[in-house]
Amino acid sequence: MTEFVLVAGAWLGSWAWDEVVPPLRAAGHGAHPLTLSGLAERQGEPAGQQTHVQDIVGEIERRDLRDVVLVGHSYSGIPVGQAAERIGDRLTHVVFVDSEVPVDGGSFASGFWQGPATLESTIAANGGFWPPLGADDYDGQGLTDEQVARIVAGTTPHPGATLTEPAVLARPLGELPATYVKCLLDGPEPNDTVAKLLTSEHWRLVTLETGHWPMFSQPAELARLLLTTA
């Protein structure tokens, strides 16, 4: 039995996986959606980048999970990638869902598409948090109006320190057994860092014909893809 540990991206909590968890469990596997510190029902808890790494490692150790497939979406690819190398032989596979990946000494902000200064100024102007997106920001991502409304209603401000503190890697990320899921409505190609990692014999690329939030837009398809790693 595979144990899936599911970590959604910025502004989201464990609730984001509500439609992905049932098919994983129906197939006979464990599914453990995780809310990171400072988000959703854990709002108010202090959090930095390494706090989120430890949230993931701690959950796996607390539950004594083995044969773990770690799943990181968007921002959460950064703490998931670090946690993956820290859980040793508990790990079976890592799945990065249209995500960022950790770079040793780099942060989410340092790779931000508009530049780190833009994100850092937004965080500073919002009391140390990255404010959630509005409904219009989800246009063109394969989501229905109802799905967008659900996301907007559930998102919470994201702790800024988790975005600006650097990642810490003990070994090259390309040595991990990994699948990268590129959601094509969010851009046809992985970024340069991911593209380089995909040259590793341990990594593979798969695509989904949907946008950046496939756990909402195509949950059944995402679950089927995850099951291929079990």
C-alpha positions as a Markdown table, in Angstrom:
| # | Residue | x | y | z |
|---|---|---|---|---|
| 1 | Met | 0.0 | 0.0 | 0.0 |
| 2 | Thr | 1.3 | 3.4 | -1.0 |
| 3 | Glu | 0.9 | 6.4 | 1.4 |
| 4 | Phe | 0.2 | 9.6 | -0.5 |
| 5 | Val | 1.0 | 12.8 | 1.3 |
| 6 | Leu | -0.6 | 15.7 | -0.5 |
| 7 | Val | 0.5 | 19.3 | 0.0 |
| 8 | Ala | -1.3 | 22.1 | -1.9 |
| 9 | Gly | 0.3 | 25.4 | -2.9 |
| 10 | Ala | 0.1 | 29.0 | -1.7 |
| 11 | Trp | -3.1 | 30.1 | 0.1 |
| 12 | Leu | -4.5 | 26.6 | 0.3 |
| 13 | Gly | -5.0 | 23.9 | 2.9 |
| 14 | Ser | -5.8 | 20.2 | 3.1 |
| 15 | Trp | -9.3 | 20.9 | 1.8 |
| 16 | Ala | -7.9 | 21.5 | -1.7 |
| 17 | Trp | -7.5 | 17.7 | -2.1 |
| 18 | Asp | -11.1 | 16.8 | -1.2 |
| 19 | Glu | -11.9 | 15.4 | -4.6 |
| 20 | Val | -8.5 | 13.7 | -5.1 |
| 21 | Val | -8.4 | 11.7 | -1.9 |
| 22 | Pro | -11.4 | 9.4 | -2.4 |
| 23 | Pro | -10.1 | 7.7 | -5.6 |
| 24 | Leu | -6.7 | 7.2 | -4.0 |
| 25 | Arg | -8.3 | 5.5 | -1.0 |
| 26 | Ala | -10.7 | 3.6 | -3.2 |
| 27 | Ala | -7.7 | 2.0 | -4.9 |
| 28 | Gly | -6.5 | 0.7 | -1.6 |
| 29 | His | -3.9 | 3.4 | -0.7 |
| 30 | Gly | -3.5 | 5.8 | 2.1 |
| 31 | Ala | -4.1 | 9.5 | 1.4 |
| 32 | His | -3.0 | 12.2 | 3.8 |
| 33 | Pro | -3.8 | 15.8 | 2.8 |
| 34 | Leu | -1.7 | 18.2 | 4.8 |
| 35 | Thr | -2.3 | 21.8 | 5.9 |
| 36 | Leu | 0.9 | 23.7 | 6.4 |
| 37 | Ser | 1.5 | 26.1 | 9.3 |
| 38 | Gly | -0.1 | 29.5 | 9.0 |
| 39 | Leu | -2.7 | 28.5 | 6.4 |
| 40 | Ala | -6.4 | 27.5 | 6.4 |
| 41 | Glu | -7.4 | 26.1 | 9.8 |
| 42 | Arg | -3.8 | 26.7 | 11.0 |
| 43 | Gln | -3.9 | 30.5 | 10.4 |
| 44 | Gly | -2.1 | 32.4 | 13.1 |
| 45 | Glu | 0.7 | 29.8 | 13.5 |
| 46 | Pro | 4.1 | 31.3 | 12.8 |
| 47 | Ala | 5.8 | 29.8 | 9.8 |
| 48 | Gly | 9.0 | 30.1 | 7.8 |
| 49 | Gln | 10.3 | 27.9 | 4.9 |
| 50 | Gln | 11.8 | 25.3 | 7.2 |
| 51 | Thr | 8.7 | 25.3 | 9.3 |
| 52 | His | 6.8 | 24.0 | 6.3 |
| 53 | Val | 9.5 | 21.4 | 5.6 |
| 54 | Gln | 9.2 | 20.1 | 9.2 |
| 55 | Asp | 5.4 | 20.1 | 8.9 |
| 56 | Ile | 5.8 | 17.5 | 6.2 |
| 57 | Val | 8.6 | 15.5 | 7.7 |
| 58 | Gly | 6.8 | 15.5 | 11.1 |
| 59 | Glu | 3.5 | 14.3 | 9.7 |
| 60 | Ile | 5.2 | 11.3 | 8.0 |
| 61 | Glu | 7.2 | 10.4 | 11.1 |
| 62 | Arg | 4.2 | 10.9 | 13.4 |
| 63 | Arg | 2.1 | 8.5 | 11.4 |
| 64 | Asp | 5.1 | 6.2 | 10.8 |
| 65 | Leu | 4.3 | 6.2 | 7.1 |
| 66 | Arg | 6.3 | 4.0 | 4.7 |
| 67 | Asp | 6.2 | 3.7 | 0.9 |
| 68 | Val | 5.5 | 7.4 | 0.7 |
| 69 | Val | 4.6 | 9.3 | -2.4 |
| 70 | Leu | 5.1 | 13.0 | -1.6 |
| 71 | Val | 3.0 | 15.3 | -3.7 |
| 72 | Gly | 3.7 | 19.0 | -3.9 |
| 73 | His | 1.6 | 21.5 | -5.8 |
| 74 | Ser | 2.8 | 25.0 | -6.9 |
| 75 | Tyr | 4.7 | 26.7 | -4.0 |
| 76 | Ser | 4.7 | 23.5 | -2.0 |
| 77 | Gly | 7.1 | 21.8 | -4.4 |
| 78 | Ile | 9.8 | 23.8 | -2.5 |
| 79 | Pro | 9.2 | 22.3 | 1.0 |
| 80 | Val | 8.2 | 18.9 | -0.5 |
| 81 | Gly | 11.4 | 18.6 | -2.4 |
| 82 | Gln | 13.4 | 19.3 | 0.8 |
| 83 | Ala | 11.3 | 17.0 | 2.9 |
| 84 | Ala | 11.7 | 14.2 | 0.3 |
| 85 | Glu | 15.4 | 13.9 | 0.9 |
| 86 | Arg | 15.0 | 14.1 | 4.7 |
| 87 | Ile | 12.7 | 11.1 | 5.1 |
| 88 | Gly | 15.2 | 8.6 | 3.8 |
| 89 | Asp | 14.0 | 5.2 | 2.8 |
| 90 | Arg | 10.4 | 6.1 | 3.7 |
| 91 | Leu | 10.2 | 7.7 | 0.3 |
| 92 | Thr | 9.1 | 5.9 | -2.9 |
| 93 | His | 8.5 | 8.8 | -5.2 |
| 94 | Val | 7.9 | 12.6 | -5.4 |
| 95 | Val | 5.3 | 14.2 | -7.7 |
| 96 | Phe | 5.7 | 17.9 | -8.4 |
| 97 | Val | 2.3 | 19.2 | -9.7 |
| 98 | Asp | 3.0 | 22.3 | -11.8 |
| 99 | Ser | 5.2 | 23.4 | -9.0 |
| 100 | Glu | 8.3 | 25.3 | -8.1 |
| 101 | Val | 11.2 | 23.1 | -7.0 |
| 102 | Pro | 13.8 | 23.9 | -4.3 |
| 103 | Val | 17.2 | 25.3 | -5.3 |
| 104 | Asp | 19.8 | 25.2 | -2.5 |
| 105 | Gly | 20.1 | 28.7 | -1.1 |
| 106 | Gly | 17.2 | 30.0 | -3.2 |
| 107 | Ser | 13.7 | 30.9 | -2.2 |
| 108 | Phe | 10.3 | 31.0 | -3.9 |
| 109 | Ala | 10.7 | 34.8 | -4.2 |
| 110 | Ser | 14.1 | 34.5 | -5.9 |
| 111 | Gly | 12.5 | 32.6 | -8.8 |
| 112 | Phe | 9.3 | 34.7 | -8.8 |
| 113 | Trp | 8.2 | 35.4 | -12.4 |
| 114 | Gln | 7.9 | 39.2 | -11.7 |
| 115 | Gly | 11.2 | 39.3 | -9.8 |
| 116 | Pro | 11.8 | 39.0 | -6.1 |
| 117 | Ala | 11.5 | 42.7 | -5.3 |
| 118 | Thr | 7.9 | 42.7 | -6.6 |
| 119 | Leu | 6.8 | 39.8 | -4.3 |
| 120 | Glu | 8.8 | 41.2 | -1.3 |
| 121 | Ser | 7.1 | 44.6 | -1.7 |
| 122 | Thr | 3.7 | 42.9 | -1.9 |
| 123 | Ile | 4.4 | 41.0 | 1.3 |
| 124 | Ala | 5.6 | 44.1 | 3.1 |
| 125 | Ala | 2.5 | 46.0 | 2.1 |
| 126 | Asn | 0.2 | 43.3 | 3.4 |
| 127 | Gly | 1.5 | 42.8 | 6.9 |
| 128 | Gly | 4.0 | 40.1 | 6.1 |
| 129 | Phe | 1.6 | 38.0 | 4.0 |
| 130 | Trp | 1.0 | 37.3 | 0.3 |
| 131 | Pro | -2.7 | 38.1 | -0.3 |
| 132 | Pro | -4.8 | 35.5 | -2.1 |
| 133 | Leu | -5.8 | 35.8 | -5.7 |
| 134 | Gly | -9.1 | 37.3 | -6.8 |
| 135 | Ala | -11.6 | 35.5 | -9.0 |
| 136 | Asp | -10.4 | 37.1 | -12.2 |
| 137 | Asp | -6.9 | 35.8 | -11.7 |
| 138 | Tyr | -8.2 | 32.3 | -12.3 |
| 139 | Asp | -9.4 | 33.0 | -15.9 |
| 140 | Gly | -8.1 | 30.7 | -18.6 |
| 141 | Gln | -7.2 | 27.9 | -16.1 |
| 142 | Gly | -9.9 | 25.4 | -17.0 |
| 143 | Leu | -12.0 | 26.1 | -14.0 |
| 144 | Thr | -15.8 | 26.6 | -13.8 |
| 145 | Asp | -17.3 | 29.6 | -12.1 |
| 146 | Glu | -18.3 | 27.3 | -9.2 |
| 147 | Gln | -14.8 | 26.0 | -8.8 |
| 148 | Val | -13.3 | 29.4 | -8.8 |
| 149 | Ala | -15.8 | 30.5 | -6.2 |
| 150 | Arg | -14.8 | 27.6 | -4.0 |
| 151 | Ile | -11.1 | 28.4 | -4.3 |
| 152 | Val | -11.6 | 32.1 | -3.6 |
| 153 | Ala | -13.8 | 31.3 | -0.6 |
| 154 | Gly | -11.3 | 28.9 | 0.9 |
| 155 | Thr | -7.9 | 30.7 | 0.4 |
| 156 | Thr | -6.2 | 32.5 | 3.2 |
| 157 | Pro | -3.2 | 34.9 | 3.2 |
| 158 | His | 0.2 | 33.1 | 2.8 |
| 159 | Pro | 2.9 | 33.7 | 5.4 |
| 160 | Gly | 5.6 | 35.7 | 3.7 |
| 161 | Ala | 8.6 | 34.2 | 5.4 |
| 162 | Thr | 7.9 | 30.9 | 3.8 |
| 163 | Leu | 8.4 | 32.6 | 0.4 |
| 164 | Thr | 11.6 | 34.5 | 1.2 |
| 165 | Glu | 13.6 | 32.1 | 3.3 |
| 166 | Pro | 16.1 | 29.9 | 1.4 |
| 167 | Ala | 15.8 | 26.2 | 0.7 |
| 168 | Val | 18.4 | 23.8 | 2.1 |
| 169 | Leu | 19.3 | 20.7 | 0.0 |
| 170 | Ala | 21.8 | 18.1 | 1.1 |
| 171 | Arg | 22.2 | 16.5 | -2.3 |
| 172 | Pro | 21.2 | 17.1 | -5.9 |
| 173 | Leu | 17.4 | 17.1 | -6.4 |
| 174 | Gly | 17.9 | 15.1 | -9.6 |
| 175 | Glu | 18.8 | 12.1 | -7.6 |
| 176 | Leu | 15.3 | 11.7 | -6.2 |
| 177 | Pro | 12.8 | 9.5 | -8.1 |
| 178 | Ala | 10.4 | 12.1 | -9.4 |
| 179 | Thr | 7.5 | 12.9 | -11.7 |
| 180 | Tyr | 6.9 | 16.5 | -12.9 |
| 181 | Val | 3.3 | 17.2 | -13.9 |
| 182 | Lys | 3.1 | 20.2 | -16.4 |
| 183 | Cys | -0.4 | 21.7 | -16.6 |
| 184 | Leu | -0.5 | 23.0 | -20.1 |
| 185 | Leu | -2.9 | 25.9 | -19.7 |
| 186 | Asp | -0.4 | 27.5 | -17.3 |
| 187 | Gly | 2.3 | 27.4 | -20.0 |
| 188 | Pro | 3.5 | 24.7 | -22.3 |
| 189 | Glu | 7.0 | 24.2 | -21.0 |
| 190 | Pro | 8.6 | 23.7 | -17.5 |
| 191 | Asn | 10.9 | 26.5 | -16.3 |
| 192 | Asp | 14.6 | 26.2 | -16.9 |
| 193 | Thr | 15.4 | 24.7 | -13.5 |
| 194 | Val | 12.8 | 21.9 | -14.0 |
| 195 | Ala | 13.9 | 21.3 | -17.6 |
| 196 | Lys | 17.5 | 20.7 | -16.4 |
| 197 | Leu | 16.2 | 18.3 | -13.7 |
| 198 | Leu | 14.2 | 16.4 | -16.3 |
| 199 | Thr | 17.5 | 15.4 | -18.0 |
| 200 | Ser | 18.0 | 13.1 | -15.0 |
| 201 | Glu | 17.3 | 9.4 | -15.5 |
| 202 | His | 15.3 | 9.5 | -12.2 |
| 203 | Trp | 12.8 | 12.1 | -13.5 |
| 204 | Arg | 9.9 | 12.0 | -15.9 |
| 205 | Leu | 7.6 | 14.5 | -17.4 |
| 206 | Val | 3.8 | 14.1 | -17.8 |
| 207 | Thr | 1.3 | 16.7 | -18.9 |
| 208 | Leu | -2.3 | 17.5 | -18.1 |
| 209 | Glu | -4.6 | 19.5 | -20.4 |
| 210 | Thr | -5.7 | 21.8 | -17.7 |
| 211 | Gly | -4.6 | 24.8 | -15.7 |
| 212 | His | -2.5 | 25.4 | -12.6 |
| 213 | Trp | -5.1 | 24.0 | -10.1 |
| 214 | Pro | -5.8 | 20.4 | -11.4 |
| 215 | Met | -7.0 | 19.2 | -8.0 |
| 216 | Phe | -10.1 | 21.4 | -8.7 |
| 217 | Ser | -10.3 | 21.4 | -12.5 |
| 218 | Gln | -9.4 | 17.7 | -13.2 |
| 219 | Pro | -9.3 | 15.8 | -9.8 |
| 220 | Ala | -10.1 | 12.4 | -11.3 |
| 221 | Glu | -7.4 | 12.7 | -14.0 |
| 222 | Leu | -4.9 | 13.9 | -11.4 |
| 223 | Ala | -5.7 | 11.0 | -9.1 |
| 224 | Arg | -5.3 | 8.5 | -12.0 |
| 225 | Leu | -1.9 | 10.1 | -12.7 |
| 226 | Leu | -0.9 | 9.8 | -9.0 |
| 227 | Leu | -1.9 | 6.2 | -9.0 |
| 228 | Thr | 0.7 | 5.4 | -11.7 |
| 229 | Thr | 3.4 | 6.1 | -9.1 |
| 230 | Ala | 2.0 | 3.7 | -6.5 |
